């Protein structure tokens, strides 16, 4: 019995060691720069105060900064927008769509928050189910609302938007069938299939930890 317990204890310790090593690897992992030379972050107030020069030193070339969620302004937008520019990152603004708020109201909030800049990256819109919204409108209604949102944001920015549509949201509302835009795909560690779902930007990890940022950051690569 003592020998069995000792073997069990050793096995548990070994598994814990492997899990710790895997977690440590995931925290620092990013795609190879030889394959994807342009890499960077997408951030919001969830990351707290960010030391942007450190992000730059860690290989970030671009930054997508959250401007709005629903009809609410991200409280860190102005700071992140200014400091990402000071760190000489190419920057763009992103909006988190909320099914519980009218699309025109959301677009108006984005337009009021994000200055129109010729050198800015295209605006990005993230479409996913939010914990603070239990509404599930009809497919036709959501498609119409998203079309309104995209149209208003594009008219303000003067650029076509990038859409990141989470898989369960796409399954429910078939956004891709009615709104054809450049895709920003999200899938940890394994690149999405280009033939099945062509993309220009890939959120490769939401585990990465970087000195100068309080919490995990979303790390993205751009397909040239």
Number of C-alpha atoms within 10 A of each C-alpha: 6 7 8 9 10 11 12 12 12 12 12 12 12 12 12 12 12 12 12 12 12 11 13 14 13 17 17 12 16 21 17 10 11 7 9 14 14 17 23 25 22 20 23 22 16 14 16 15 15 22 17 21 16 15 22 17 10 12 15 22 20 24 27 27 26 29 30 26 20 21 21 15 19 20 15 19 20 15 13 25 21 11 16 23 14 11 17 14 20 16 23 22 24 27 27 22 23 21 20 15 15 17 23 18 14 25 25 15 20 29 19 14 17 22 13 12 12 10 9 15 20 20 26 26 25 18 21 17 18 14 7 9 11 10 12 13 13 10 13 11 12 19 19 14 17 22 15 17 21 22 15 19 25 19 12 18 19 14 14 17 21 24 25 24 22 16 13 12 13 15 11 13 19 17 22 14 9 12 14 10 15 16 20 22 24 23 13 17 16 12 15 17 10 9 7 7 9 14 22 14 21 23 24 23 24 19 21 19 18 17 11 15 16 14 16 16 21 21 25 27 27 17 14 8
